[in-house]
Amino acid sequence: MALWILLAGAGCAAADWVEIPRHPVRSREAGGFELGACEVTVTEFTAFLNASDTTDYPETRQIEPRRKGRYAAKAGTARQAVAEVTLSDAQAYSRWKSQKEGRTIRLPTEAEWEIAARGGVAGAPFPWGWGGEPSKMARFDADGPARQGGRFPSNGFGLNDMAGNLYEWCAPAAGLPMGRGIARGGSWAEREPAVLTVDHRQEFAETYRGRDVGFRVLREIDKDK
């Protein structure tokens, strides 16, 4: 039986957080945190670069250096999910965001990312569940990232682009070879829908700076409140 979530995509607000509630997953419970509704955008990332006094960030297809050590989004990229970021870049952004909000903000672990991607539908191969036409559910087999995130249906938790658009860096984990990291979710550059499944893992060098990799961040819930 085909099952998928049809929540029309209407674009993402930069500051939107989605709560991933605690819910049963096979023999245990998972969730209990917030995740960015969309991948971190070029606008958000350049704000970090400018606030952190970075002076040596390389020019990319989305970001250009300006005078006096400032950075700006190139024309047409401000609302795109930021790409060409290394694992270290993503972690540095997370630390800055934590200090700015006074909350613990970090990259999700692989397990947290996958739980969120499933949208509360146990065993589903895709964020939208089963069935559906992949080309109408995610950005892949394309020429680059979408001009704005959130144009495809969100999953059961209200998360956008958990499949396609950009691979998303996850927090480093034990057991990986030195200098390697894992990203999840597939990207615009993939040609086969099978790569968009929620359990697909893609290994990259931690220093990889490709147009197909970005990230989103997790915000821990203060359990004392």
C-alpha positions as a Markdown table, in Angstrom:
| # | Residue | x | y | z |
|---|---|---|---|---|
| 1 | Met | 0.0 | 0.0 | 0.0 |
| 2 | Ala | 1.4 | 3.4 | -1.0 |
| 3 | Leu | 1.8 | 5.9 | 1.8 |
| 4 | Trp | 3.4 | 9.3 | 1.8 |
| 5 | Ile | 2.9 | 12.7 | 3.3 |
| 6 | Leu | 1.6 | 15.4 | 1.1 |
| 7 | Leu | 2.3 | 18.7 | 2.8 |
| 8 | Ala | 2.8 | 21.2 | 0.0 |
| 9 | Gly | 6.1 | 22.9 | 0.1 |
| 10 | Ala | 6.0 | 26.6 | 0.3 |
| 11 | Gly | 9.5 | 27.5 | 1.1 |
| 12 | Cys | 11.4 | 27.6 | 4.4 |
| 13 | Ala | 11.8 | 30.3 | 7.0 |
| 14 | Ala | 15.4 | 30.5 | 8.0 |
| 15 | Ala | 14.7 | 30.4 | 11.8 |
| 16 | Asp | 12.1 | 27.6 | 11.8 |
| 17 | Trp | 12.7 | 24.7 | 14.2 |
| 18 | Val | 10.7 | 21.5 | 14.2 |
| 19 | Glu | 10.3 | 19.4 | 17.3 |
| 20 | Ile | 11.0 | 15.7 | 16.8 |
| 21 | Pro | 8.9 | 14.2 | 19.7 |
| 22 | Arg | 9.8 | 11.2 | 21.6 |
| 23 | His | 8.2 | 8.2 | 19.9 |
| 24 | Pro | 8.5 | 4.4 | 19.8 |
| 25 | Val | 11.0 | 3.0 | 17.4 |
| 26 | Arg | 11.0 | -0.8 | 17.3 |
| 27 | Ser | 12.1 | -1.8 | 20.9 |
| 28 | Arg | 13.0 | 1.7 | 22.2 |
| 29 | Glu | 12.1 | 5.4 | 22.1 |
| 30 | Ala | 13.8 | 8.1 | 20.1 |
| 31 | Gly | 13.4 | 11.8 | 19.4 |
| 32 | Gly | 13.2 | 14.5 | 22.0 |
| 33 | Phe | 15.1 | 17.3 | 20.1 |
| 34 | Glu | 14.5 | 20.0 | 17.5 |
| 35 | Leu | 15.9 | 20.1 | 14.0 |
| 36 | Gly | 16.1 | 22.8 | 11.5 |
| 37 | Ala | 13.0 | 22.7 | 9.2 |
| 38 | Cys | 15.4 | 23.3 | 6.3 |
| 39 | Glu | 19.1 | 23.0 | 5.5 |
| 40 | Val | 21.2 | 26.0 | 6.6 |
| 41 | Thr | 21.0 | 28.7 | 3.9 |
| 42 | Val | 23.6 | 30.9 | 2.3 |
| 43 | Thr | 22.2 | 33.9 | 4.1 |
| 44 | Glu | 22.6 | 32.2 | 7.5 |
| 45 | Phe | 26.1 | 31.0 | 6.7 |
| 46 | Thr | 27.4 | 34.3 | 5.5 |
| 47 | Ala | 26.0 | 35.9 | 8.7 |
| 48 | Phe | 28.2 | 33.4 | 10.6 |
| 49 | Leu | 31.2 | 34.2 | 8.5 |
| 50 | Asn | 30.8 | 38.0 | 9.0 |
| 51 | Ala | 30.1 | 37.7 | 12.7 |
| 52 | Ser | 33.1 | 35.4 | 13.4 |
| 53 | Asp | 35.6 | 37.6 | 11.6 |
| 54 | Thr | 36.6 | 34.9 | 9.2 |
| 55 | Thr | 39.0 | 36.3 | 6.6 |
| 56 | Asp | 40.2 | 33.2 | 4.7 |
| 57 | Tyr | 37.0 | 31.5 | 3.6 |
| 58 | Pro | 37.3 | 30.5 | -0.1 |
| 59 | Glu | 35.1 | 31.9 | -2.8 |
| 60 | Thr | 32.4 | 29.4 | -3.9 |
| 61 | Arg | 29.6 | 29.3 | -6.4 |
| 62 | Gln | 27.4 | 30.8 | -3.7 |
| 63 | Ile | 29.6 | 33.0 | -1.6 |
| 64 | Glu | 32.0 | 35.8 | -2.6 |
| 65 | Pro | 34.4 | 37.8 | -0.5 |
| 66 | Arg | 33.9 | 41.6 | -0.2 |
| 67 | Arg | 36.1 | 44.4 | 1.1 |
| 68 | Lys | 37.3 | 44.5 | 4.7 |
| 69 | Gly | 36.9 | 40.8 | 5.2 |
| 70 | Arg | 33.2 | 40.6 | 4.6 |
| 71 | Tyr | 31.3 | 38.0 | 2.7 |
| 72 | Ala | 28.0 | 38.1 | 0.7 |
| 73 | Ala | 25.7 | 35.7 | -1.2 |
| 74 | Lys | 26.2 | 35.8 | -4.9 |
| 75 | Ala | 23.2 | 36.8 | -7.0 |
| 76 | Gly | 20.3 | 34.3 | -6.8 |
| 77 | Thr | 21.8 | 32.2 | -4.0 |
| 78 | Ala | 20.8 | 33.9 | -0.8 |
| 79 | Arg | 17.9 | 31.5 | -0.1 |
| 80 | Gln | 19.7 | 28.4 | -1.3 |
| 81 | Ala | 20.9 | 25.7 | 1.1 |
| 82 | Val | 24.6 | 26.5 | 1.5 |
| 83 | Ala | 26.9 | 24.0 | -0.1 |
| 84 | Glu | 30.7 | 23.6 | -0.5 |
| 85 | Val | 31.1 | 23.5 | 3.3 |
| 86 | Thr | 33.5 | 21.1 | 5.0 |
| 87 | Leu | 32.6 | 19.1 | 8.2 |
| 88 | Ser | 34.7 | 21.6 | 10.2 |
| 89 | Asp | 32.8 | 24.5 | 8.7 |
| 90 | Ala | 29.5 | 23.0 | 9.7 |
| 91 | Gln | 30.7 | 22.4 | 13.2 |
| 92 | Ala | 32.0 | 25.9 | 13.5 |
| 93 | Tyr | 28.7 | 27.3 | 12.4 |
| 94 | Ser | 27.0 | 25.1 | 15.0 |
| 95 | Arg | 29.2 | 26.5 | 17.8 |
| 96 | Trp | 28.5 | 30.1 | 16.7 |
| 97 | Lys | 24.8 | 29.4 | 16.6 |
| 98 | Ser | 24.9 | 27.9 | 20.1 |
| 99 | Gln | 26.6 | 31.0 | 21.5 |
| 100 | Lys | 24.2 | 33.3 | 19.7 |
| 101 | Glu | 21.1 | 31.5 | 21.0 |
| 102 | Gly | 22.4 | 30.4 | 24.3 |
| 103 | Arg | 21.3 | 26.9 | 23.5 |
| 104 | Thr | 23.1 | 23.7 | 22.6 |
| 105 | Ile | 23.1 | 23.5 | 18.8 |
| 106 | Arg | 25.1 | 20.9 | 17.0 |
| 107 | Leu | 25.1 | 18.5 | 14.1 |
| 108 | Pro | 22.7 | 15.6 | 14.5 |
| 109 | Thr | 24.2 | 12.1 | 15.0 |
| 110 | Glu | 23.4 | 9.6 | 12.2 |
| 111 | Ala | 20.8 | 8.0 | 14.4 |
| 112 | Glu | 19.1 | 11.3 | 15.2 |
| 113 | Trp | 19.1 | 12.3 | 11.5 |
| 114 | Glu | 17.6 | 9.0 | 10.4 |
| 115 | Ile | 14.9 | 9.1 | 13.1 |
| 116 | Ala | 13.9 | 12.6 | 12.0 |
| 117 | Ala | 14.1 | 11.7 | 8.3 |
| 118 | Arg | 11.6 | 8.9 | 8.7 |
| 119 | Gly | 8.9 | 11.4 | 9.9 |
| 120 | Gly | 7.4 | 9.0 | 12.4 |
| 121 | Val | 6.7 | 6.3 | 9.9 |
| 122 | Ala | 8.5 | 3.1 | 11.0 |
| 123 | Gly | 10.3 | 1.2 | 8.3 |
| 124 | Ala | 9.6 | 3.8 | 5.6 |
| 125 | Pro | 12.4 | 3.8 | 2.9 |
| 126 | Phe | 11.9 | 7.5 | 2.1 |
| 127 | Pro | 11.1 | 10.6 | 4.1 |
| 128 | Trp | 7.7 | 10.6 | 2.4 |
| 129 | Gly | 7.0 | 7.0 | 3.3 |
| 130 | Trp | 6.3 | 4.4 | 0.5 |
| 131 | Gly | 5.2 | 5.0 | -3.1 |
| 132 | Gly | 5.0 | 8.3 | -4.8 |
| 133 | Glu | 6.9 | 9.6 | -7.7 |
| 134 | Pro | 10.5 | 10.4 | -6.5 |
| 135 | Ser | 10.9 | 13.2 | -9.0 |
| 136 | Lys | 7.9 | 15.0 | -7.5 |
| 137 | Met | 9.1 | 14.4 | -3.9 |
| 138 | Ala | 12.7 | 15.4 | -3.9 |
| 139 | Arg | 15.3 | 17.4 | -5.9 |
| 140 | Phe | 17.7 | 15.0 | -7.6 |
| 141 | Asp | 18.9 | 14.3 | -11.2 |
| 142 | Ala | 19.2 | 18.1 | -11.5 |
| 143 | Asp | 21.8 | 20.7 | -12.4 |
| 144 | Gly | 22.3 | 22.1 | -8.9 |
| 145 | Pro | 20.6 | 22.8 | -5.6 |
| 146 | Ala | 17.2 | 24.4 | -5.5 |
| 147 | Arg | 17.0 | 28.2 | -5.5 |
| 148 | Gln | 15.1 | 27.9 | -2.3 |
| 149 | Gly | 14.5 | 25.0 | 0.1 |
| 150 | Gly | 11.1 | 23.6 | 1.0 |
| 151 | Arg | 9.6 | 23.4 | -2.5 |
| 152 | Phe | 8.9 | 19.7 | -2.1 |
| 153 | Pro | 6.5 | 18.0 | 0.3 |
| 154 | Ser | 7.7 | 17.9 | 3.9 |
| 155 | Asn | 7.8 | 14.7 | 5.9 |
| 156 | Gly | 5.5 | 13.7 | 8.8 |
| 157 | Phe | 7.4 | 15.9 | 11.2 |
| 158 | Gly | 7.4 | 18.9 | 8.9 |
| 159 | Leu | 11.0 | 18.7 | 7.8 |
| 160 | Asn | 11.9 | 19.7 | 4.3 |
| 161 | Asp | 14.5 | 18.3 | 1.9 |
| 162 | Met | 15.5 | 15.3 | 4.0 |
| 163 | Ala | 15.9 | 13.6 | 0.7 |
| 164 | Gly | 17.7 | 15.2 | -2.2 |
| 165 | Asn | 18.9 | 18.8 | -2.7 |
| 166 | Leu | 22.1 | 18.4 | -0.6 |
| 167 | Tyr | 23.7 | 15.7 | 1.4 |
| 168 | Glu | 23.8 | 16.7 | 5.1 |
| 169 | Trp | 26.9 | 16.3 | 7.3 |
| 170 | Cys | 26.3 | 14.3 | 10.5 |
| 171 | Ala | 28.2 | 14.5 | 13.7 |
| 172 | Pro | 31.5 | 12.6 | 13.7 |
| 173 | Ala | 31.2 | 9.1 | 15.1 |
| 174 | Ala | 33.6 | 6.4 | 16.4 |
| 175 | Gly | 34.7 | 3.7 | 14.0 |
| 176 | Leu | 35.2 | 5.9 | 10.9 |
| 177 | Pro | 38.7 | 6.1 | 9.3 |
| 178 | Met | 40.7 | 9.1 | 10.3 |
| 179 | Gly | 39.7 | 12.2 | 8.4 |
| 180 | Arg | 36.4 | 10.8 | 7.1 |
| 181 | Gly | 32.9 | 11.9 | 7.8 |
| 182 | Ile | 29.3 | 10.7 | 6.9 |
| 183 | Ala | 26.6 | 12.7 | 5.2 |
| 184 | Arg | 23.0 | 11.6 | 4.7 |
| 185 | Gly | 20.0 | 12.2 | 2.4 |
| 186 | Gly | 21.3 | 12.2 | -1.1 |
| 187 | Ser | 21.6 | 15.3 | -3.3 |
| 188 | Trp | 20.6 | 17.0 | -6.5 |
| 189 | Ala | 23.5 | 15.3 | -8.3 |
| 190 | Glu | 22.2 | 11.7 | -7.8 |
| 191 | Arg | 20.5 | 9.9 | -10.7 |
| 192 | Glu | 19.0 | 7.0 | -8.8 |
| 193 | Pro | 16.2 | 7.3 | -6.3 |
| 194 | Ala | 17.6 | 4.5 | -4.2 |
| 195 | Val | 20.3 | 6.9 | -3.0 |
| 196 | Leu | 17.6 | 9.1 | -1.4 |
| 197 | Thr | 16.6 | 6.4 | 1.1 |
| 198 | Val | 16.8 | 7.3 | 4.8 |
| 199 | Asp | 19.3 | 4.7 | 5.6 |
| 200 | His | 21.8 | 5.5 | 2.8 |
| 201 | Arg | 25.2 | 6.6 | 4.2 |
| 202 | Gln | 27.7 | 8.5 | 2.1 |
| 203 | Glu | 31.3 | 8.7 | 3.2 |
| 204 | Phe | 33.4 | 11.8 | 2.3 |
| 205 | Ala | 36.7 | 13.3 | 3.4 |
| 206 | Glu | 36.1 | 15.7 | 6.3 |
| 207 | Thr | 37.7 | 18.4 | 4.0 |
| 208 | Tyr | 35.4 | 17.7 | 1.1 |
| 209 | Arg | 33.9 | 20.9 | -0.2 |
| 210 | Gly | 31.5 | 19.8 | -2.9 |
| 211 | Arg | 28.4 | 21.4 | -4.4 |
| 212 | Asp | 26.4 | 18.4 | -3.3 |
| 213 | Val | 27.0 | 18.7 | 0.5 |
| 214 | Gly | 25.5 | 21.0 | 3.1 |
| 215 | Phe | 24.0 | 20.6 | 6.6 |
| 216 | Arg | 21.2 | 21.3 | 9.0 |
| 217 | Val | 21.5 | 21.7 | 12.7 |
| 218 | Leu | 19.9 | 20.1 | 15.8 |
| 219 | Arg | 18.9 | 22.1 | 18.9 |
| 220 | Glu | 18.7 | 20.2 | 22.1 |
| 221 | Ile | 15.6 | 20.7 | 24.3 |
| 222 | Asp | 16.3 | 22.0 | 27.8 |
| 223 | Lys | 14.9 | 19.1 | 29.9 |
| 224 | Asp | 14.7 | 21.3 | 33.0 |
| 225 | Lys | 12.1 | 23.6 | 31.5 |
